């Protein structure tokens, strides 16, 4: 009887403690919006952890150069530049100056904006760089301030400014070569912020590619698997968890931005995406397709069937991707190699 009473006492203590945590966390998030911002950015999650970002060759990127750029005072961002596979032999042993000059060769450039968590050296990101390089593209990617080995505090404004700085850096070196912007997941929010700004100053990119995009961060947060159960069982979910995101100045309003973008748009989304639900990508496409700003431009939505298993970050595996990009961007591989 004593043992049973002791067990019940410990169980009751555990239940009270869990209930306390359940009640305390929402109030903590409400009082400290910075916590919610960290959960959106996940910049403190560095996977894979032990890679040296100064050495892209360790990730099998033998034709890649690591740079550091300074968008603002007290902000330094780490950049990788992978040249097209056709330039691989020439790139061996070359310095940063050679790589910068190579942007002026007759190959298009893709500025890749990655999603939250991890770094520019994330496995699925590296695999995409390899695919794009094999298709004849320069790939320039970077870690936003506060990610990887980049210095600074993360914010939506800061991430967008970093992307603008890298875009201008590319344009200053790429001559007449096309420059495309590719955003993935949270990076789609940075991408549409950037492209809206570029269109407003009348220097649009040659095309925008959004992989696994959402409509806006609030809608994405509500649709996230962690949130779906909470919205059903937690009263005041929006007030406790979603309002602090807005208070932190985080909007990533793709649905608003596409109304001000005037360049070709390609949306890629897997039907089995567990992180950004497929219906949000489709909804964004419907908004863009009916927007007046796109009336003179191509807007295309490419779904990937659930059976393919591409989920949130494996669309690079699609054998159809080279054809999709060639047809959309209007460039054949042999044109790239001239």
Helices and strands as residue ranges (DSSP letters): H 2-31, H 33-41, G 56-59, E 64-72, E 75-82, G 85-87, H 88-91, H 96-102, E 109-113, H 123-134, E 138-142, H 156-174, E 179-184, H 186-200, E 207-211, H 217-223, H 225-233, H 237-237, I 238-242, H 243-247, H 254-257, G 258-260, E 264-270, H 278-289, G 292-294, E 299-304, G 306-308, G 315-317, H 321-329, H 333-336
